[in-house]
Amino acid sequence: MRRVVVTGLGAVTPIGLNTDDFWDAIKKNTVGIDTITSFDSSEYKAHLAAEVKGFNAADCMDFKASRRMEKFSQYAVAAAKEAIEQSGLDITKEDPFRVGCSVGSGIGSMQVVEKSCEILETKGPGRLN
């Protein structure tokens, strides 16, 4: 029988950018759905979404590294960093084959899908990553 120990948690969500804020918002029955702000939704039927607001990737990772990542990857890195810090582990002293981080994401990046469709249409399949 294998055992797992959860030593830290991390969260980047529409109702909290860290586990403490997230948990406080849950206890207050906070709803994360609000008017869309990340793009102009006036031409769409839907004007509401559960967006992560107020997140600054530079607060939790190297600025240059963050520029190379999609938003959902930035959220994952920030949450993983929080979980590791919360755990108290010094990763440099741990066996990398015995330490892990489980990350969950609702869908990933629709922006990547959109960009890929545009590249496929305008430049052809040879230009897709």
BAFI-640583 format. One record per residue (C-alpha): x, y, z; residue in three letters. Coordinates in nm, 4 decimals, m for minus. Last residue first. Layout:
X | Y | Z | ala $
...
//
This chain:
0.3800 | 2.4171 | m3.3006 | asn $
0.1903 | 2.5200 | m3.6129 | leu $
0.3711 | 2.6794 | m3.9088 | arg $
0.3584 | 2.3758 | m4.1377 | gly $
m0.0199 | 2.3581 | m4.0984 | pro $
m0.0844 | 2.6664 | m4.3136 | gly $
0.0021 | 3.0351 | m4.2820 | lys $
m0.3319 | 3.2188 | m4.2653 | thr $
m0.5830 | 2.9512 | m4.1709 | glu $
m0.3530 | 2.7318 | m3.9616 | leu $
m0.2037 | 3.0374 | m3.7929 | ile $
m0.5519 | 3.1659 | m3.7024 | glu $
m0.6614 | 2.8258 | m3.5749 | cys $
m0.3433 | 2.8002 | m3.3657 | ser $
m0.4002 | 3.1451 | m3.2150 | lys $
m0.7563 | 3.0507 | m3.1131 | glu $
m0.6527 | 2.7152 | m2.9667 | val $
m0.3690 | 2.8833 | m2.7774 | val $
m0.6100 | 3.1482 | m2.6466 | gln $
m0.8442 | 2.8708 | m2.5310 | met $
m0.5775 | 2.7835 | m2.2805 | ser $
m0.6098 | 2.5043 | m2.0315 | gly $
m0.9553 | 2.3692 | m1.9653 | ile $
m1.0369 | 2.3625 | m1.5947 | gly $
m0.6814 | 2.3179 | m1.4731 | ser $
m0.5486 | 2.0819 | m1.2091 | gly $
m0.1899 | 2.0487 | m1.0906 | val $
m0.0425 | 1.7672 | m0.8821 | ser $
0.3070 | 1.8370 | m0.7525 | cys $
0.5670 | 1.5750 | m0.6877 | gly $
0.8391 | 1.4574 | m0.4523 | val $
0.9806 | 1.1042 | m0.4312 | arg $
1.1708 | 1.0866 | m0.7611 | phe $
1.3187 | 1.4331 | m0.7031 | pro $
1.4848 | 1.3099 | m0.3804 | asp $
1.4715 | 1.6179 | m0.1610 | glu $
1.7493 | 1.8526 | m0.0466 | lys $
1.7149 | 2.1018 | m0.3348 | thr $
1.3382 | 2.0998 | m0.2807 | ile $
1.3743 | 2.2549 | 0.0632 | asp $
1.0304 | 2.1624 | 0.1872 | leu $
0.8325 | 2.3975 | 0.4100 | gly $
0.5080 | 2.2713 | 0.2607 | ser $
0.3610 | 2.6201 | 0.2281 | gln $
0.6512 | 2.7274 | 0.0062 | glu $
0.6008 | 2.4212 | m0.2163 | ile $
0.2255 | 2.4795 | m0.2372 | ala $
0.2701 | 2.8507 | m0.3133 | glu $
0.5188 | 2.7725 | m0.5894 | lys $
0.2807 | 2.5135 | m0.7356 | ala $
m0.0020 | 2.7698 | m0.7370 | ala $
0.2161 | 3.0310 | m0.9096 | ala $
0.3449 | 2.7792 | m1.1652 | val $
m0.0092 | 2.6603 | m1.2444 | ala $
m0.1392 | 3.0170 | m1.2794 | tyr $
0.1478 | 3.1054 | m1.5131 | gln $
0.0661 | 2.7962 | m1.7186 | ser $
m0.2983 | 2.9087 | m1.7467 | phe $
m0.1808 | 3.2532 | m1.8585 | lys $
0.0264 | 3.1186 | m2.1488 | glu $
0.3982 | 3.1094 | m2.0895 | met $
0.6989 | 3.2736 | m2.2575 | arg $
0.6342 | 3.6102 | m2.0903 | arg $
0.6368 | 3.4351 | m1.7499 | ser $
0.9933 | 3.3168 | m1.8052 | ala $
1.1061 | 3.6724 | m1.8754 | lys $
0.9358 | 3.8043 | m1.5618 | phe $
1.0839 | 3.5376 | m1.3346 | asp $
0.8166 | 3.3965 | m1.1106 | met $
0.5752 | 3.4762 | m0.8271 | cys $
0.5070 | 3.8498 | m0.8281 | asp $
0.6042 | 3.8774 | m1.1965 | ala $
0.2944 | 3.6724 | m1.2840 | ala $
0.0600 | 3.9494 | m1.1703 | asn $
m0.2938 | 3.8250 | m1.1066 | phe $
m0.5557 | 4.0940 | m1.0389 | gly $
m0.8444 | 3.9056 | m1.1945 | lys $
m0.8872 | 3.5348 | m1.2658 | val $
m1.1961 | 3.5209 | m1.4843 | glu $
m1.5186 | 3.3334 | m1.4081 | ala $
m1.7190 | 3.4614 | m1.7024 | ala $
m2.0135 | 3.6865 | m1.7879 | leu $
m2.0999 | 3.8763 | m2.1047 | his $
m2.2479 | 3.5910 | m2.3071 | ala $
m2.4371 | 3.6733 | m2.6262 | lys $
m2.1226 | 3.8041 | m2.7901 | tyr $
m2.0613 | 4.1293 | m2.9812 | glu $
m2.0183 | 4.3290 | m2.6575 | ser $
m1.7588 | 4.0842 | m2.5222 | ser $
m1.4613 | 4.3183 | m2.5510 | asp $
m1.1694 | 4.1286 | m2.3980 | phe $
m1.0183 | 4.0462 | m2.0571 | ser $
m1.2958 | 4.2257 | m1.8656 | thr $
m1.5889 | 3.9859 | m1.8768 | ile $
m1.8587 | 4.0815 | m1.6246 | thr $
m1.8560 | 3.8621 | m1.3143 | asp $
m1.8581 | 3.4994 | m1.2042 | ile $
m1.6355 | 3.4297 | m0.9058 | gly $
m1.9203 | 3.3932 | m0.6568 | val $
m1.8280 | 3.4390 | m0.2925 | thr $
m2.0053 | 3.2092 | m0.0474 | asn $
m1.8269 | 3.3843 | 0.2439 | lys $
m1.6568 | 3.0581 | 0.3490 | lys $
m1.5504 | 3.0034 | m0.0117 | ile $
m1.4041 | 3.3550 | m0.0278 | ala $
m1.2005 | 3.2948 | 0.2881 | asp $
m1.0726 | 2.9659 | 0.1400 | trp $
m0.9623 | 3.1353 | m0.1830 | phe $
m0.7983 | 3.4231 | 0.0041 | asp $
m0.6004 | 3.1779 | 0.2189 | asp $
m0.5202 | 2.9455 | m0.0722 | thr $
m0.3813 | 3.2158 | m0.3010 | asn $
m0.5111 | 3.4338 | m0.5854 | leu $
m0.8688 | 3.4100 | m0.4657 | gly $
m1.2220 | 3.4055 | m0.6062 | ile $
m1.1438 | 3.3690 | m0.9791 | pro $
m0.8774 | 3.1130 | m0.8901 | thr $
m0.5029 | 3.0793 | m0.8337 | val $
m0.4503 | 2.8202 | m0.5628 | ala $
m0.1665 | 2.6473 | m0.3818 | gly $
m0.1591 | 2.3739 | m0.1203 | leu $
0.1150 | 2.2230 | 0.0909 | gly $
0.2262 | 1.9051 | 0.2643 | thr $
m0.0144 | 1.6489 | 0.1214 | val $
0.1248 | 1.3115 | 0.2240 | val $
0.0783 | 1.0085 | 0.0035 | val $
0.1041 | 0.6458 | 0.1092 | arg $
0.1426 | 0.3367 | m0.1046 | arg $
0.0000 | 0.0000 | 0.0000 | met $
//
